[in-house]
Every structure is written in C-alpha cells, then in structure tokens.
Amino acid sequence: MQPATQQMTLPIGTERGLRELCAGFPRAGKLDAILLRPRRGAPACSVPVAVALAEAGLSGDRSADRAAAAAAKSKRQVTLIQAEHLAVVASLLGREQIDPALLRRNLVVSGINLLAAKSLFKDVPLLLRIGATVVLEVTGPCEPCSRMETTLGEGGYNALRGHGGVTARIVAGGEIRVGDAVVCAAQPG
C-alpha cells in the first residue's frame, strides 16, 4: 500500500501575501523583436535598436508621432506581446508559426508573463525595465482589432483574443536593443 500524499503547508506566519506574490517573477525575460509602425496601415518594420521616448512612444512609430499632449496622456504608447503566445495563436489558426509583424505589436518579449506585469494593487505598481534605462508601466490588455480577421484569415480575431499582449506607457526613455533583458519588479516606494 502506498503512503497517502501529504499537502505541503508552511509554518504559521510564513505565508506569502498576495502583494508579495504578485511582485515576484522567477527570472528576467528577453526582448526578442522590435517592430515600428510608421503610419496607420503601413507594414510593421523590424529593427534591431529603437529609442523609447518618455511619455510618447518609440521614435519612428506612429504612436510617438501624435501631438505631444495626446501622446503624454495615452496609456497605449507602446504595445508588447509575449513570444510564447505566438505559438498559441498559430496553433489556433492551424499554422506552424505567425510572423509577429502581422500582429502589429511593438515589442516581442519572451520568458516573462506580461499579463502578470500589470499590478493588481494601485499602491504597489509594477514596472518593466528593458535594458539599462527604459522603464514601462503596463496599462492594460492590447485587444485585437477587426483587421486581424483580414490579416490572419478567418478566425484570426478570435485566435488573438486573450493572446494580444499588453499596452504600456513609457515612464523613462532610452535605447532598447533586441536581446535586452526585460525585468519586472515592484516600483521602489
């Protein structure tokens, strides 16, 4: 007879609170691709390096070209998608792979859960640091537009729902490069 499995319990007083759990990420992610969208409807262009402009967007991307006042108020200055979700979307469409440029997100990131990078608590903001100087605050989900049905084919819109990535504002600007580390941490208080 096999012994019954025991449930692991922590000693009293050592349980980690939800605030602490939400701020803990097991490792850094990696910036896999940078894509700029020069204007509405134009194909996204892959670049190895870009300049993130604080409170505006990425230099050369249409989001940064908006009027300064509008860009500074926007919660959608940059868009990010998780590389791991590309395989899910491809599978849902019956394809082997999806070119991330088709999805029109600015940054493709692997190895870190971008959806978890949006803080659950207003008093404990989470920030994404990319490379040495760029800091982003995730502002919400990046829902697909109806254009995905045309771009990806029938079912493209629904394949991307829940896997479309996140939007963010640029808190601190600077240069980012493909291959840079992406770290999520609680904002120092």
C-alpha positions in Angstrom: 0.0 0.0 0.0 1.3 3.4 -1.0 1.5 6.2 1.6 -1.1 9.0 1.2 0.3 12.1 -0.3 0.6 15.0 2.1 -0.3 18.5 1.4 2.7 20.9 1.9 2.0 23.6 4.5 4.1 26.5 5.6 4.7 27.2 9.2 2.3 29.7 10.7 3.3 33.3 10.0 5.4 32.5 6.8 2.6 32.5 4.2 3.4 35.0 1.5 0.8 37.7 0.9 -0.8 38.3 -2.4 1.0 41.6 -2.8 4.4 39.9 -2.4 3.5 37.1 -4.7 2.3 39.5 -7.4 5.7 41.3 -7.3 7.8 38.1 -7.6 9.0 37.0 -11.0 11.2 33.9 -11.3 13.6 35.3 -13.9 14.2 38.0 -16.4 12.7 37.9 -19.9 14.3 38.9 -23.1 13.4 41.4 -25.9 13.1 39.2 -29.0 12.0 41.8 -31.5 11.3 45.5 -32.0 8.7 46.5 -34.6 7.8 50.0 -35.7 4.6 51.0 -37.4 5.5 54.1 -39.4 1.8 55.0 -40.2 -1.7 53.6 -40.0 -2.0 50.6 -42.4 1.7 50.5 -43.3 3.6 47.3 -42.7 5.4 47.0 -39.4 9.2 47.2 -39.8 11.6 45.1 -37.7 14.6 47.0 -36.3 17.4 45.9 -34.0 17.5 49.1 -32.0 15.0 51.8 -31.1 14.7 54.8 -28.9 11.9 54.9 -26.4 10.6 58.4 -25.8 9.3 59.0 -22.3 5.6 59.7 -22.3 5.4 59.4 -26.1 6.3 56.1 -27.7 9.0 54.6 -29.9 10.9 57.0 -32.2 9.8 56.2 -35.8 6.5 54.6 -34.7 3.2 56.3 -35.4 2.3 56.3 -31.6 5.2 58.7 -30.9 4.3 60.9 -33.9 1.0 62.0 -32.3 0.8 65.5 -30.9 2.9 65.7 -27.7 -0.1 66.4 -25.5 -2.1 63.5 -26.8 0.9 61.1 -26.6 1.6 62.1 -23.0 -2.0 61.2 -21.9 -2.1 58.0 -23.8 -2.0 54.6 -22.0 -1.0 53.0 -25.3 2.4 54.5 -26.0 3.9 51.1 -26.8 2.4 47.6 -27.3 4.0 44.3 -26.2 3.2 40.7 -27.0 4.6 37.6 -25.4 6.6 35.4 -27.8 5.1 32.3 -26.2 1.6 33.4 -27.3 2.7 33.5 -31.0 2.7 29.7 -31.0 -0.7 29.5 -29.4 -2.2 31.9 -32.0 -0.5 29.9 -34.8 -1.9 26.7 -33.4 -5.4 28.1 -33.1 -5.2 29.1 -36.8 -3.8 25.7 -37.8 -0.4 27.2 -38.8 3.1 26.3 -37.8 4.0 29.9 -37.0 2.9 33.5 -37.1 5.1 36.4 -38.2 4.8 38.9 -35.2 4.9 41.8 -37.7 1.4 40.8 -38.8 0.1 41.4 -35.2 1.4 45.0 -35.2 2.7 44.9 -31.6 5.9 47.0 -31.0 7.8 44.6 -28.7 8.0 40.8 -28.7 9.1 39.6 -25.2 9.9 36.0 -24.1 10.4 34.4 -20.7 8.2 36.6 -18.6 4.5 36.7 -18.1 3.5 40.1 -19.5 -0.1 39.8 -18.3 1.2 39.4 -14.7 3.2 42.6 -15.1 0.0 44.7 -14.6 -0.2 45.4 -10.9 -3.3 44.2 -9.1 -2.7 46.9 -6.4 -2.6 50.7 -7.1 -0.3 51.2 -4.1 2.2 48.6 -5.4 2.9 49.5 -9.1 4.9 47.0 -11.2 7.3 48.3 -13.8 9.1 46.6 -16.7 12.7 47.6 -17.2 14.1 46.9 -20.6 17.9 47.2 -20.9 19.7 49.7 -18.8 17.4 52.7 -18.8 13.9 52.1 -20.3 11.0 51.7 -17.9 7.4 50.8 -18.8 4.2 50.6 -16.9 1.7 48.1 -18.2 -1.6 49.9 -18.6 -3.9 47.1 -19.8 -4.6 44.4 -22.4 -4.0 45.0 -26.1 -7.1 43.7 -27.7 -7.1 42.7 -31.3 -8.8 44.8 -33.9 -11.2 43.6 -36.6 -8.3 44.0 -39.1 -6.8 40.7 -37.7 -9.6 38.8 -39.5 -8.3 40.1 -42.8 -4.6 39.8 -41.9 -4.7 36.4 -40.3 -7.7 34.9 -42.2 -11.0 33.6 -40.9 -10.9 33.2 -37.1 -7.9 35.5 -36.8 -9.7 37.9 -34.5 -10.8 35.2 -32.1 -7.5 33.4 -32.2 -5.8 36.6 -31.0 -8.3 37.4 -28.2 -6.7 36.8 -24.9 -3.3 36.5 -26.5 -2.9 40.0 -28.0 -0.4 41.3 -25.4 -0.5 44.4 -23.4 -0.3 48.2 -23.7 2.1 50.3 -21.8 3.2 53.9 -21.2 6.9 54.8 -21.2 7.9 56.1 -17.8 11.6 56.5 -18.6 13.1 56.6 -22.1 16.3 55.5 -23.7 17.7 53.0 -26.2 16.5 49.4 -26.4 18.1 46.6 -28.3 16.9 43.1 -29.4 18.4 40.8 -26.8 18.0 43.2 -23.9 16.8 41.8 -20.6 13.3 42.5 -19.5 12.8 42.6 -15.8 9.5 43.1 -13.9 9.7 44.5 -10.3 7.7 46.5 -7.8 8.3 50.2 -8.0 10.5 51.2 -5.2 8.5 53.0 -2.6 
